[in-house]
Structure formats: C-alpha cells, structure tokens
Amino acid sequence: MADPRVTGDNSSDEVQSKYTAVHDDHTRNHSITEAGSDGELHNRRESRQHSISAAEKARRNANAKLANPLAGYSHAELKQMGAAYVKKHQIGDEEDIRAFELGACLAQEPSQYETLEGLEPEELEVLRKEFTNRWSQPKLMYLVIILCSTCAAVQGMDETVVNGAQLFYTAQFGIANGDQRSTWLTGLVNSAPYLCCAFIGCWLTVPFNNVFGRRGTVFITCCFSAIACFWQAFSNSWWHMFIARFALGFGIGPKSATVPIYAAETTPPGIRGALVMQWQMWTAFGIMLGYAADLIFYKVSDPPHVVGLNWRLMMASAMLPALIVIAFVFMCPESPRWYMSKNRHYKAYESMCRLRFNKIQAARDVYYMSVLLDAENELNFEGKSKIIELISVPRNRRALIGSEIVMFMQQFCGVNIIAYYSSAIFVDANFSEQSALAASLGFGIINWVFAIPAIYTIDTFGRRNLLLTTFPLMSFFLFFTGFSFYIPEETHHTARIACIALGLYLFGVVYSPGEGPVPFTYSAEAYPLYIRPLGMSLATATTWFFNFVLSITFPSLLAAFTPQGAFSYYAAWNIVGFFLVLFFLPETKGKTLEELDQVFSYPTHLHAAYGARQVPYFFRRYILRQNIKPERLYERETYDDDYAETQGLDGADAEKR
C-alpha cells in the first residue's frame, strides 16, 4: 500500500503544476496584450512563480517528514537503522540491540504490532494493552501525571487567592477609596504577575529549559511561586505587594509552557492528548482551591501587633501546592527528549525505560524521538527567519490568525474578571463579605466540574462548533448578570443576588467546555510542525498579555461603566468572538497534518463567505427542520477552470488556493 504522505505530496505537486500552468497562461495573455517589450517582465514573473512553488514544495515535504520521518522504509532497513543507533550511541547489550531493532519497526507504525515478527507473547500483550486499555501504565508514569496535575493546581491557586484577599489589603494599603488612583493601583497590583509573564517570564522558558532541563525548570519556577506567595504575606504597602506579585510571574510564565511540554515528551501517545487537556481541568481545580482558602481564612482574627492576618494567610496559602511539587519533582525521570537535545542518548533510553513496561516500548519511543529530532535539525529553508515564515506564508499566517483569535478571546470573553474580581463584584451587589467569598467558591466548583466533560466534548463536537455554541450563551449570561444589577435592592434583595449569582454560574458552565480548553488545544495543532514552537510561544505570550490588560483595567472599567456597563462590555466582546470564529476559524478536529495544510491553505475571504452561508443553513436545518445537507468546504482539493469561474476567481486566485 502506498504511504499516504507520499501520495499526498505527489498529488500536491500535480495540483501545483496545474495551478502554475493556469497562472502562466493568464500572465502570458496579459503580457501579449500589453506589449512585446513586456516579455522580459513576464519571464521574471514566471521565474518567481516557479520559485514560490519550490519553496512551498519544500515546506510541505518538510512537514510530511516531520509527520513521520520513517515512512517508506522496509522492516529490514528499520532493523538495521535501530541496531546502528544502539552501536553509535553505545546504549547497551544484545538485548537492547534487539529492542531497538523491533522498536524501530514499531516506531514507523505503532498499531501494526500484531504483524511484526519476533515479539514475545508478554511483549505483545503489553503492546496490545496500549490500545485496549490506554490507562494501564507503570506506577512512575502515574507519578508524572500527578506532578503535571499538581503544577496546574499551583498555577490556578496562584491566580485566585488574591480574589478574596483584595477585599482587605486594598483598605489597609489606602487604595480602596473608589477614586481613579485607587482603581488603577488595585488593577496594577492584581495584574503584576501577568505583566511579568507577558514580557519576561514566558521568554525565559527556552533558556531555563536549555540549562536546567524540564524537571529543573519546574523546580525553579515552583520555588519562585512559593517564595513570592510567602513574600506577599509580608507586604505592607501597595508597591511592596506589586513587587512581590511581579516576582510571582517568574514562577507562572515558564511553568505554564514547560509542564505541557514535559507531559507530551514523557507520556505515551494514547494518553498524551488527555493529559494536555487535563492541564486546563487541574488549573480550574487550583482556582477552586484559591477560593476555598479565601473562605477558610476569612474569620482569622488579628493577634497583637499584626494587621490583616486573614488576608496574609490567604496569600501565603498558595505556596502549599508549590512546596508539594518541590518535594517530589526529582522523583520523576527527566524528559528523554531533553537528554537527546544534549546528545545523552543512553540517559534518554534509561529514563524512558522507567516510564514504560518493557524495553521494546522504550526503544520504540526513544528511536522515534531521535529520528524526529534529526529531521527537525535538518530543516533549513535557505536561512529564512521562522518569524518571517510565520507571517509571510499564507498557510502559517492563517494559523496565526486563528490561534490569536482564540487566545485573545479567552481573556476578553470575561472569565478572568470573575476569577480575579468575583468577590468584589458580589460585595458590590450587597453580599456580605463572607457570602461573597462563598459565592466565589461556588463559581470555582462549577468551573472545575464542567471542565471535566471537556475531555470528551472537544473531540466529539469539535473546536469550532463548541465556540460557536458557547460564545452566544456566554454573551447572554453576561448580559443577564449585568442587567440583574437593575433589580431594586430595597424591595427584591433576594431575587437580585440570586440572579447575579445565577448569571455568573451559568457563564461558568458554558465557558468550561468551550473557551476554557479550546485555545491551547487549537493553537497546539494549527501550526505546521516546523514552526509550532514559535507559534505556541507567541500564543502563550498573547494570553498572558491580554490577561494583564484585563486585570489592570477592570476596576476602573467597573467604576466608570457601573456593573451593568462592565458586564455588557464583555458580553459584547463575546458577540464579536462569535463572528470572528464564524468567519476566520477553520475546524481542526480529527484532521491529519496533510488535511490541516489543506484547511489552512483555503483563502480567508472564501472561508469567511462559507461562514456567512452557515447562518441560513443553520436556520433552515435546525429551526425550519428542513432536510438539507451541510456544505463540505474542504472536500474539493483543487479548483478546475469551470469551478474557478463560478467562484469569480482568475488563474492567480486559483493558484493561491
């Protein structure tokens, strides 16, 4: 059977040749019409067209090679390559040579274990369990899962203990007067970690990982988090608190980028996606713990010579999960991929053996990592900057647009104004302070509980469909919350606070399976492999930057717009988000690398037109209940001349397609 990647590349060449011919004919006719002296200009255009085609071909070939660098080799060749790898890096004995010979064959196609000769029955059973019972893993693998989950909880708790603490320290620091200075300083203090993340913390990820490794980076960032949380508890002025919280950003930024990488590099493919998804779920769990800590320490009274012990304990409590991570992070093995980047292949194999049931599994995953790393190192697009490639190549640019839309909207959907300011919002609604903290805890519980089904819904309903469904609902519930402040307090107190709480809770219900998990999942799969690390770095920096913008502006926005206007402002952004997704966000669920290339090669204006056509389709299909088929946008891989004419395209437009 022909390898699908090879077939895809050949068909791409044929399509490219067809489009080049269409464009050449169009250009040639134009040149003849103009003048004979324009022949030289035509030749330059034709030459440039062929060079563009060659560059695009190189990108597609590179992407296909990264998708499976072992495609096309026979089992005999793979066994020789596996044995040569062992001898080259002096990894082990005859048993290890056998493991790498069989592992190299399995690395090409892991699901074909039943047809591979030479496997022992117990080895075959372990390989079979990878597909029939994917959560059957060694104990040490579960320790890695616990580590990644606890790191996510550290981040969530770091973000939300300030929610309740600010009810008390703002008054103590003299920034609770409601004037313009107070609202901006409150926002500045709360947003300090995200300012650090966006401009410093996220960009320390690469040097930290290069020098200290994955475990070392997790250890150092959790030390930063623990020290900063402890430091916050001893703050005695707003600027002192600002500095302590700014330092917290050194713990949040690199950790948020490193832990998903560590999880992806250590876990088997069968559970890798679920673990990446669980980052969001356990972050939500940490957010809930932050609310719980606020409520637990609310009634702590001040001893002699100490002012504000309750809020100090709230802020310091966030160090506890960080200390837990510090205590056992080095019980987990280092990432094999990191060892390989340092040319320590034996250590990589040793680490992987601790994370798998047998040497066949370890050799398979280590060998595949090695050839993939070699393929990445061989990529060289004539010295072109990847930043330029990200913007100048249409396929990459469309992935960038989609990624930036979901990352921007994750903040401007309004969820973090609730995460950081819900207690203050409830107090403004005339809740008592303790009731406000309890209501915030309710939001945290809902946010966590409804993040659990997202593991199922994101791959069942699709990323785009989830967002198109949840954005209108989030908008409605924010409008509902804001307008609930119009309910008269004097005559309908209970109804007023019930409606406000209900609106926020229902917002959390629809956020958790939608804009909660989709942005990081979408960004991780939208970019081509060769440029994915840069794309993800930009996506992470984007979300932290707009997190900072939202955090610093909301207190002033609330004072200027009143709660009704502030909630309506973010409700309107959700409407904007709906149309951005409708027009500019292609679906990526369940698509191969080649299919993603096709999806993001589709012209933006044509995808926007397709999105506009979905509105009447939805009305006819689900409102009028007409039996009509949905439009399949990506089934047509090429334009023929007749189709191009019906779509109003000339040859050049068809070529760009």
C-alpha positions as CSV (number, residue, x, y, z in Angstrom):
1,M,0.0,0.0,0.0
2,A,1.4,3.5,-0.9
3,D,2.2,5.7,2.0
4,P,-0.5,8.4,2.3
5,R,2.1,11.0,3.0
6,V,3.9,10.2,-0.2
7,T,0.7,10.1,-2.1
8,G,-0.3,13.5,-0.6
9,D,3.0,15.0,-1.7
10,N,2.6,13.7,-5.3
11,S,-0.9,15.0,-5.6
12,S,0.2,18.3,-4.2
13,D,2.9,18.5,-7.0
14,E,0.3,17.8,-9.7
15,V,-2.1,20.4,-8.2
16,Q,0.7,22.9,-8.0
17,S,1.7,22.2,-11.6
18,K,-1.8,22.7,-12.7
19,Y,-2.2,26.0,-10.9
20,T,1.2,27.2,-12.2
21,A,0.0,26.5,-15.8
22,V,-3.2,28.4,-15.2
23,H,-1.3,31.3,-13.8
24,D,1.3,31.2,-16.6
25,D,-1.5,31.3,-19.3
26,H,-3.1,34.2,-17.5
27,T,0.1,36.1,-17.2
28,R,1.2,35.3,-20.8
29,N,-2.1,36.6,-22.2
30,H,-1.7,39.8,-20.2
31,S,1.8,40.3,-21.4
32,I,0.8,39.9,-25.1
33,T,-2.0,42.4,-24.6
34,E,0.3,45.0,-23.1
35,A,3.3,45.0,-25.5
36,G,6.1,42.8,-26.8
37,S,8.6,44.6,-24.7
38,D,6.9,43.2,-21.6
39,G,8.2,39.7,-22.4
40,E,11.1,40.2,-20.0
41,L,8.7,41.2,-17.2
42,H,6.6,38.0,-18.0
43,N,9.7,35.9,-17.7
44,R,10.6,37.4,-14.4
45,R,7.0,36.7,-13.1
46,E,7.2,33.1,-14.5
47,S,10.5,32.5,-12.8
48,R,9.2,34.0,-9.5
49,Q,6.2,31.7,-9.7
50,H,8.3,28.6,-10.1
51,S,10.5,29.7,-7.1
52,I,7.4,30.2,-5.0
53,S,6.2,26.7,-6.0
54,A,9.6,25.2,-5.0
55,A,9.5,27.0,-1.6
56,E,6.0,25.7,-0.9
57,K,7.0,22.2,-2.0
58,A,10.0,22.3,0.4
59,R,7.7,23.3,3.3
60,R,5.2,20.6,2.5
61,N,7.9,18.0,2.2
62,A,9.4,19.1,5.5
63,N,6.1,19.0,7.2
64,A,5.4,15.5,5.8
65,K,8.9,14.3,7.0
66,L,8.2,15.7,10.5
67,A,4.8,13.9,10.5
68,N,6.6,10.5,10.0
69,P,10.3,10.6,9.2
70,L,10.3,6.7,9.0
71,A,7.7,6.5,6.2
72,G,8.7,4.4,3.2
73,Y,11.4,2.2,4.9
74,S,11.1,-1.6,4.9
75,H,11.3,-3.6,8.2
76,A,14.7,-4.9,7.2
77,E,16.0,-1.4,6.8
78,L,14.4,-0.2,10.0
79,K,16.1,-3.1,12.0
80,Q,19.4,-2.1,10.6
81,M,18.8,1.5,11.5
82,G,17.8,0.6,15.0
83,A,20.8,-1.6,15.6
84,A,23.1,1.2,14.2
85,Y,21.6,3.7,16.6
86,V,22.4,1.5,19.6
87,K,26.0,1.0,18.4
88,K,26.5,4.6,17.5
89,H,25.4,5.9,21.0
90,Q,26.8,2.9,22.9
91,I,23.5,2.3,24.6
92,G,23.6,-1.3,25.7
93,D,24.0,-5.0,25.1
94,E,22.4,-7.6,22.7
95,E,19.1,-7.3,24.5
96,D,19.0,-3.6,23.8
97,I,20.0,-4.1,20.2
98,R,17.1,-6.5,19.8
99,A,14.8,-4.0,21.5
100,F,15.8,-1.2,19.1
101,E,15.5,-3.4,16.0
102,L,11.9,-4.2,16.9
103,G,11.3,-0.7,18.3
104,A,12.3,1.0,15.1
105,C,9.8,-1.1,13.2
106,L,7.1,-0.2,15.6
107,A,8.1,3.4,15.5
108,Q,7.1,3.5,11.9
109,E,3.5,2.3,12.6
110,P,2.8,1.6,16.3
111,S,-0.6,0.0,15.6
112,Q,0.9,-2.8,13.5
113,Y,2.4,-4.8,16.4
114,E,0.3,-7.8,15.5
115,T,2.1,-8.3,12.2
116,L,5.6,-7.7,13.5
117,E,7.7,-10.9,13.8
118,G,10.0,-11.6,16.7
119,L,7.9,-10.3,19.6
120,E,7.5,-12.4,22.7
121,P,3.9,-13.1,23.9
122,E,4.3,-11.0,27.0
123,E,5.7,-8.1,24.9
124,L,2.8,-8.5,22.5
125,E,0.3,-8.3,25.4
126,V,1.8,-5.1,26.7
127,L,1.6,-3.5,23.2
128,R,-1.9,-4.6,22.8
129,K,-2.9,-3.0,26.1
130,E,-1.7,0.3,24.9
131,F,-4.7,0.3,22.5
132,T,-7.3,-1.7,24.6
133,N,-6.5,-0.2,28.0
134,R,-4.6,3.0,27.4
135,W,-4.6,4.0,31.2
136,S,-2.6,0.8,32.0
137,Q,0.7,2.5,32.8
138,P,3.7,2.0,35.1
139,K,3.5,3.5,38.6
140,L,6.1,6.0,37.8
141,M,4.0,7.3,34.8
142,Y,1.2,8.0,37.2
143,L,3.7,10.0,39.4
144,V,4.4,12.1,36.3
145,I,0.7,12.6,35.8
146,I,0.3,13.7,39.5
147,L,3.3,16.1,39.1
148,C,1.7,17.7,36.0
149,S,-1.7,18.0,37.7
150,T,-0.2,19.5,40.8
151,C,1.7,22.0,38.8
152,A,-1.5,23.1,37.1
153,A,-3.2,23.4,40.6
154,V,-0.2,25.6,41.7
155,Q,-0.9,28.0,38.8
156,G,-4.7,28.1,39.4
157,M,-4.2,28.8,43.1
158,D,-1.5,31.5,42.4
159,E,-4.1,33.3,40.3
160,T,-7.1,33.3,42.6
161,V,-6.2,33.7,46.2
162,V,-6.0,37.4,45.5
163,N,-9.7,37.4,44.7
164,G,-10.7,37.4,48.4
165,A,-7.5,38.9,49.9
166,Q,-8.1,42.2,48.0
167,L,-11.2,42.8,50.0
168,F,-8.9,43.5,52.9
169,Y,-5.5,44.6,51.8
170,T,-6.8,47.4,49.5
171,A,-8.2,49.2,52.5
172,Q,-5.1,48.6,54.5
173,F,-2.9,50.0,51.7
174,G,-5.2,53.0,51.2
175,I,-6.3,52.1,47.6
176,A,-10.0,51.2,48.4
177,N,-11.5,54.7,48.1
178,G,-13.1,54.1,44.7
179,D,-11.3,57.1,43.1
180,Q,-9.4,56.9,39.9
181,R,-6.0,56.4,41.6
182,S,-7.3,53.6,43.8
183,T,-8.9,51.6,40.9
184,W,-5.9,51.8,38.7
185,L,-3.5,50.8,41.5
186,T,-5.8,47.9,42.5
187,G,-5.7,46.7,38.9
188,L,-1.9,47.2,38.7
189,V,-1.3,45.2,41.8
190,N,-3.6,42.4,40.7
191,S,-2.2,42.3,37.2
192,A,1.5,42.3,38.2
193,P,2.2,38.6,37.6
194,Y,0.7,38.7,34.1
195,L,2.8,41.7,33.2
196,C,5.9,39.8,34.1
197,C,4.7,36.7,32.3
198,A,4.0,38.5,29.0
199,F,7.2,40.5,28.8
200,I,9.8,38.4,30.8
201,G,8.5,35.1,32.2
202,C,7.3,33.4,29.0
203,W,10.5,34.3,27.2
204,L,12.6,32.6,30.0
205,T,11.2,29.3,29.1
206,V,13.7,28.4,26.5
207,P,16.9,29.4,28.4
208,F,15.6,27.8,31.6
209,N,14.8,24.5,29.8
210,N,18.2,24.5,27.9
211,V,20.2,24.9,31.1
212,F,18.1,23.2,33.8
213,G,16.0,20.7,31.9
214,R,12.3,20.1,32.3
215,R,12.4,19.0,35.9
216,G,14.8,21.7,36.9
217,T,12.6,24.4,35.3
218,V,9.6,23.0,37.2
219,F,11.6,23.0,40.4
220,I,12.9,26.6,40.0
221,T,9.5,28.0,38.9
222,C,7.8,26.4,41.9
223,C,10.5,27.9,44.1
224,F,9.7,31.3,42.6
225,S,6.0,30.7,43.3
226,A,6.5,29.5,46.9
227,I,8.8,32.4,47.8
228,A,6.6,35.0,46.1
229,C,3.5,33.8,47.8
230,F,5.3,33.8,51.2
231,W,6.6,37.3,50.3
232,Q,3.1,38.6,49.5
233,A,2.0,37.7,53.0
234,F,4.5,40.2,54.5
235,S,3.7,43.1,52.2
236,N,3.0,46.4,53.9
237,S,2.2,48.7,51.0
238,W,0.7,48.6,47.5
239,W,4.1,48.9,45.8
240,H,5.6,46.2,48.0
241,M,2.7,43.9,47.1
242,F,3.2,44.9,43.4
243,I,6.9,43.8,43.5
244,A,6.1,40.5,45.3
245,R,3.3,39.7,42.8
246,F,5.5,40.7,39.8
247,A,8.1,38.2,41.1
248,L,5.3,35.6,41.1
249,G,5.2,35.9,37.3
250,F,8.7,34.3,37.1
251,G,7.0,31.2,38.6
252,I,3.8,31.3,36.5
253,G,5.2,32.0,33.0
254,P,7.9,29.4,32.4
255,K,6.0,26.7,34.3
256,S,2.8,27.2,32.1
257,A,4.9,26.5,29.0
258,T,7.2,23.8,30.4
259,V,4.8,21.4,32.1
260,P,2.7,20.6,28.9
261,I,6.0,20.0,27.1
262,Y,7.2,17.7,29.8
263,A,3.9,15.8,29.8
264,A,4.0,15.4,26.0
265,E,7.6,14.2,26.0
266,T,7.2,11.6,28.7
267,T,3.7,10.1,28.1
268,P,2.7,7.5,25.5
269,P,0.7,8.8,22.5
270,G,-2.5,7.1,23.7
271,I,-2.9,9.4,26.8
272,R,-0.9,12.4,25.6
273,G,-3.9,14.4,24.4
274,A,-5.9,13.7,27.5
275,L,-3.0,14.9,29.7
276,V,-2.7,18.1,27.8
277,M,-6.4,18.6,28.2
278,Q,-6.1,17.9,31.9
279,W,-3.8,20.9,32.3
280,Q,-6.9,23.1,32.0
281,M,-9.0,20.9,34.3
282,W,-6.5,20.9,37.1
283,T,-5.8,24.6,36.7
284,A,-9.6,25.0,37.3
285,F,-9.1,22.8,40.4
286,G,-6.4,25.1,41.7
287,I,-8.6,28.1,41.0
288,M,-11.3,26.4,43.2
289,L,-8.7,25.8,45.9
290,G,-7.8,29.5,45.9
291,Y,-11.4,30.4,46.5
292,A,-11.6,27.8,49.3
293,A,-8.5,29.2,51.0
294,D,-10.1,32.7,51.0
295,L,-13.2,31.4,52.7
296,I,-11.2,29.2,55.2
297,F,-9.1,32.1,56.5
298,Y,-11.8,34.8,56.4
299,K,-12.6,34.7,60.1
300,V,-9.0,34.6,61.3
301,S,-8.6,37.5,63.8
302,D,-5.6,39.7,64.2
303,P,-3.2,38.9,67.1
304,P,-1.4,41.8,68.8
305,H,0.9,43.8,66.6
306,V,-0.3,42.1,63.4
307,V,-2.8,43.8,61.0
308,G,-4.6,41.7,58.3
309,L,-3.6,38.2,59.3
310,N,-6.5,36.7,57.4
311,W,-5.5,38.1,54.0
312,R,-1.9,37.3,54.7
313,L,-2.7,33.7,55.3
314,M,-4.8,33.7,52.1
315,M,-1.9,34.9,50.0
316,A,0.6,32.6,51.7
317,S,-1.6,29.5,51.4
318,A,-0.9,29.4,47.6
319,M,2.7,28.2,48.4
320,L,1.5,24.8,49.7
321,P,0.9,23.1,46.4
322,A,4.2,24.6,45.1
323,L,6.0,23.0,48.1
324,I,4.4,19.7,47.3
325,V,5.8,19.8,43.8
326,I,9.2,20.8,45.0
327,A,9.3,17.8,47.4
328,F,8.8,15.2,44.7
329,V,9.6,16.6,41.3
330,F,13.0,14.9,41.2
331,M,11.4,11.5,41.9
332,C,10.2,11.7,38.4
333,P,12.6,11.0,35.5
334,E,13.9,13.8,33.2
335,S,12.4,14.2,29.8
336,P,14.1,11.8,27.3
337,R,13.7,14.4,24.6
338,W,15.7,16.9,26.7
339,Y,18.5,14.3,27.2
340,M,18.6,13.8,23.4
341,S,18.9,17.5,22.8
342,K,22.1,17.3,24.9
343,N,23.3,14.2,23.0
344,R,22.9,12.0,26.0
345,H,21.0,9.2,24.3
346,Y,21.8,6.5,26.9
347,K,20.3,8.6,29.6
348,A,17.3,9.2,27.4
349,Y,16.8,5.4,27.0
350,E,17.3,4.8,30.7
351,S,14.7,7.5,31.5
352,M,12.2,6.1,29.0
353,C,12.7,2.5,30.4
354,R,11.5,3.8,33.8
355,L,8.3,5.2,32.1
356,R,7.4,2.1,30.1
357,F,6.6,-1.6,30.9
358,N,9.4,-3.1,28.7
359,K,12.4,-2.2,26.6
360,I,10.5,-2.7,23.3
361,Q,8.2,0.2,24.2
362,A,11.1,2.4,25.4
363,A,13.2,1.7,22.4
364,R,10.3,2.4,20.0
365,D,9.6,5.8,21.6
366,V,13.3,6.8,22.0
367,Y,14.2,5.9,18.5
368,Y,11.2,7.8,17.1
369,M,12.2,10.8,19.1
370,S,15.7,10.6,17.8
371,V,14.8,10.5,14.1
372,L,12.3,13.2,14.6
373,L,14.9,15.4,16.3
374,D,17.3,14.7,13.4
375,A,14.6,15.7,10.9
376,E,14.0,18.9,12.7
377,N,17.7,19.7,12.8
378,E,18.0,19.1,9.0
379,L,15.3,21.7,8.2
380,N,16.8,24.8,6.6
381,F,14.6,27.0,4.4
382,E,17.6,28.8,2.9
383,G,18.3,30.7,6.1
384,K,14.9,32.3,6.3
385,S,13.7,33.5,9.7
386,K,10.9,31.5,11.2
387,I,9.3,34.7,12.3
388,I,9.1,35.9,8.7
389,E,7.9,32.4,7.7
390,L,5.1,32.7,10.3
391,I,3.8,35.9,8.7
392,S,4.7,35.7,5.0
393,V,3.5,32.2,4.3
394,P,-0.3,32.3,3.8
395,R,-0.9,28.8,5.4
396,N,1.1,29.9,8.5
397,R,-0.5,33.3,8.6
398,R,-4.0,31.8,8.7
399,A,-3.0,29.5,11.5
400,L,-1.6,32.6,13.3
401,I,-4.9,34.4,12.9
402,G,-6.9,31.5,14.2
403,S,-4.6,31.0,17.2
404,E,-4.5,34.7,18.1
405,I,-8.3,34.9,17.9
406,V,-8.9,32.1,20.4
407,M,-6.1,33.3,22.7
408,F,-7.4,36.9,22.7
409,M,-11.0,35.8,23.3
410,Q,-10.0,33.5,26.1
411,Q,-9.3,36.7,28.1
412,F,-11.9,39.1,26.6
413,C,-14.7,36.6,27.0
414,G,-14.6,37.9,30.5
415,V,-13.8,34.8,32.5
416,N,-10.9,36.3,34.4
417,I,-12.8,39.3,35.6
418,I,-14.8,36.8,37.5
419,A,-11.8,34.7,38.5
420,Y,-9.9,37.8,39.9
421,Y,-12.8,40.1,41.0
422,S,-15.8,37.9,41.7
423,S,-15.7,38.6,45.5
424,A,-15.6,42.4,44.9
425,I,-18.4,42.0,42.4
426,F,-20.6,40.2,44.9
427,V,-19.8,42.7,47.6
428,D,-20.9,45.5,45.1
429,A,-24.1,43.5,44.8
430,N,-24.6,43.9,48.6
431,F,-23.5,40.4,49.5
432,S,-21.8,40.2,52.9
433,E,-18.0,39.6,52.6
434,Q,-18.4,36.0,53.8
435,S,-21.3,35.4,51.4
436,A,-19.3,36.9,48.6
437,L,-16.4,34.5,49.3
438,A,-18.8,31.6,49.4
439,A,-20.4,32.6,46.1
440,S,-16.9,32.8,44.5
441,L,-16.2,29.3,45.8
442,G,-19.4,28.2,44.1
443,F,-18.1,29.6,40.8
444,G,-14.8,27.8,41.3
445,I,-16.5,24.5,41.8
446,I,-18.6,24.9,38.7
447,N,-15.6,25.9,36.7
448,W,-13.8,22.8,37.7
449,V,-16.7,20.3,37.5
450,F,-17.7,21.4,34.0
451,A,-14.1,21.3,32.8
452,I,-14.1,17.5,33.2
453,P,-16.6,16.8,30.3
454,A,-14.4,18.9,28.0
455,I,-12.0,16.0,27.7
456,Y,-14.9,14.3,25.8
457,T,-16.7,17.2,24.1
458,I,-13.7,18.8,22.5
459,D,-13.0,15.8,20.3
460,T,-16.7,14.9,19.8
461,F,-18.3,18.3,18.9
462,G,-15.2,19.9,17.5
463,R,-13.3,23.1,18.5
464,R,-15.2,25.5,16.1
465,N,-18.6,24.1,16.9
466,L,-18.0,24.4,20.7
467,L,-17.0,28.0,20.3
468,L,-19.9,28.9,18.0
469,T,-22.3,27.4,20.6
470,T,-20.8,28.8,23.7
471,F,-20.0,32.4,22.7
472,P,-23.6,33.4,22.3
473,L,-24.5,31.7,25.5
474,M,-21.6,33.4,27.4
475,S,-22.8,36.7,26.0
476,F,-26.3,36.1,27.1
477,F,-25.4,35.2,30.6
478,L,-23.1,38.2,31.0
479,F,-25.9,40.5,29.8
480,F,-28.2,38.7,32.3
481,T,-25.7,39.2,35.1
482,G,-25.2,42.9,34.3
483,F,-28.9,43.7,33.9
484,S,-29.6,41.9,37.2
485,F,-28.0,44.8,39.0
486,Y,-31.0,46.9,37.9
487,I,-33.3,44.8,40.2
488,P,-34.2,47.1,43.1
489,E,-32.1,46.2,46.2
490,E,-34.6,47.6,48.7
491,T,-37.6,45.5,47.6
492,H,-36.1,42.5,45.8
493,H,-32.8,41.8,47.6
494,T,-33.0,38.0,47.4
495,A,-34.0,38.0,43.7
496,R,-31.2,40.4,42.9
497,I,-28.4,38.4,44.5
498,A,-29.9,35.2,43.2
499,C,-30.0,36.4,39.6
500,I,-26.4,37.8,39.8
501,A,-25.1,34.6,41.1
502,L,-27.1,32.5,38.6
503,G,-25.8,34.5,35.7
504,L,-22.2,34.1,36.7
505,Y,-22.6,30.4,37.4
506,L,-24.3,29.7,34.1
507,F,-21.5,31.6,32.4
508,G,-19.0,29.3,34.1
509,V,-21.0,26.2,32.9
510,V,-20.7,27.2,29.2
511,Y,-17.1,28.6,29.5
512,S,-15.5,25.5,30.9
513,P,-16.1,23.1,27.9
514,G,-15.6,25.9,25.3
515,E,-13.2,28.8,25.6
516,G,-11.6,27.1,28.6
517,P,-9.8,24.2,26.8
518,V,-10.1,25.1,23.2
519,P,-7.4,27.9,22.8
520,F,-4.4,25.9,23.9
521,T,-5.6,22.8,22.1
522,Y,-6.3,24.7,18.9
523,S,-3.0,26.6,19.0
524,A,-1.0,23.4,19.5
525,E,-2.4,21.7,16.4
526,A,-3.0,24.7,14.0
527,Y,0.7,25.4,13.2
528,P,2.9,23.2,10.9
529,L,5.4,21.2,13.0
530,Y,8.5,23.0,11.9
531,I,7.1,26.3,13.2
532,R,4.9,25.1,16.0
533,P,7.3,26.0,19.0
534,L,7.4,29.7,17.8
535,G,3.6,29.8,17.3
536,M,3.0,28.4,20.8
537,S,5.4,30.8,22.4
538,L,3.5,33.7,20.7
539,A,0.1,32.2,21.7
540,T,1.2,31.9,25.4
541,A,2.6,35.5,25.4
542,T,-0.6,36.7,23.9
543,T,-2.9,35.2,26.5
544,W,-0.7,36.5,29.4
545,F,-0.5,40.0,27.9
546,F,-4.3,40.3,27.5
547,N,-4.7,38.8,30.9
548,F,-2.6,41.7,32.2
549,V,-4.7,44.2,30.2
550,L,-8.0,42.8,31.5
551,S,-6.7,42.7,35.1
552,I,-5.4,46.2,35.2
553,T,-8.4,47.8,33.5
554,F,-11.4,46.1,35.1
555,P,-11.5,48.0,38.4
556,S,-11.5,51.3,36.5
557,L,-13.9,50.0,34.0
558,L,-16.3,48.9,36.8
559,A,-16.1,52.3,38.4
560,A,-16.7,54.2,35.1
561,F,-19.3,51.9,33.5
562,T,-21.0,50.6,36.6
563,P,-21.5,46.8,36.9
564,Q,-24.3,46.9,34.2
565,G,-22.0,48.5,31.7
566,A,-18.9,46.5,32.6
567,F,-20.7,43.1,32.1
568,S,-22.3,44.3,29.0
569,Y,-18.9,45.4,27.6
570,Y,-17.6,41.8,27.9
571,A,-20.9,40.4,26.7
572,A,-20.4,42.5,23.5
573,W,-16.9,41.0,23.1
574,N,-18.4,37.5,23.1
575,I,-20.6,38.6,20.2
576,V,-17.5,39.8,18.4
577,G,-15.8,36.5,19.2
578,F,-18.7,34.6,17.7
579,F,-18.3,36.3,14.3
580,L,-14.5,36.1,14.4
581,V,-14.8,32.3,14.9
582,L,-17.6,32.1,12.3
583,F,-15.6,33.9,9.6
584,F,-11.9,33.2,10.3
585,L,-11.6,30.0,12.4
586,P,-11.3,26.7,10.4
587,E,-12.2,23.4,12.2
588,T,-9.2,21.3,13.2
589,K,-10.8,18.3,14.9
590,G,-9.6,14.9,13.8
591,K,-7.6,16.2,10.9
592,T,-4.2,14.8,9.8
593,L,-1.2,17.0,9.2
594,E,-1.9,17.0,5.4
595,E,-5.5,17.8,6.0
596,L,-4.6,20.7,8.2
597,D,-2.3,22.0,5.4
598,Q,-5.3,21.9,3.1
599,V,-7.6,23.6,5.6
600,F,-5.3,26.5,6.3
601,S,-4.4,26.9,2.6
602,Y,-8.0,27.8,1.9
603,P,-8.3,31.6,1.2
604,T,-9.5,33.6,4.1
605,H,-12.2,35.5,2.2
606,L,-13.6,32.3,0.9
607,H,-13.8,30.8,4.4
608,A,-15.5,34.0,5.6
609,A,-18.1,33.5,2.8
610,Y,-18.5,29.9,3.8
611,G,-19.1,31.1,7.4
612,A,-21.8,33.6,6.2
613,R,-23.5,30.7,4.4
614,Q,-23.6,28.7,7.6
615,V,-26.1,31.1,9.1
616,P,-29.0,30.4,6.7
617,Y,-28.1,26.8,6.7
618,F,-28.4,26.6,10.5
619,F,-31.8,28.4,10.4
620,R,-33.1,26.1,7.7
621,R,-31.7,22.9,9.2
622,Y,-32.4,23.4,12.9
623,I,-35.2,26.0,13.0
624,L,-37.3,25.1,10.0
625,R,-36.2,21.4,10.3
626,Q,-35.5,21.1,6.6
627,N,-33.6,18.0,5.5
628,I,-30.6,19.7,3.8
629,K,-27.0,18.5,3.7
630,P,-24.2,20.6,5.2
631,E,-21.7,22.2,2.8
632,R,-18.4,20.3,2.8
633,L,-15.9,23.1,2.4
634,Y,-12.6,21.1,2.2
635,E,-13.6,18.1,0.1
636,R,-12.6,19.9,-3.1
637,E,-8.8,20.0,-3.0
638,T,-8.3,21.8,-6.3
639,Y,-10.1,24.3,-8.5
640,D,-10.7,23.4,-12.1
641,D,-11.3,26.2,-14.6
642,D,-15.1,25.9,-14.6
643,Y,-15.3,25.9,-10.8
644,A,-12.9,28.9,-10.6
645,E,-15.1,30.8,-12.9
646,T,-18.3,30.1,-10.9
647,Q,-16.4,31.4,-7.8
648,G,-15.2,34.5,-9.5
649,L,-11.6,33.5,-9.4
650,D,-8.9,34.1,-12.1
651,G,-5.9,31.9,-12.6
652,A,-3.8,33.8,-10.0
653,D,-6.5,33.4,-7.3
654,A,-6.8,29.7,-8.2
655,E,-3.1,29.3,-7.8
656,K,-3.2,31.0,-4.4
657,R,-5.8,28.4,-3.4
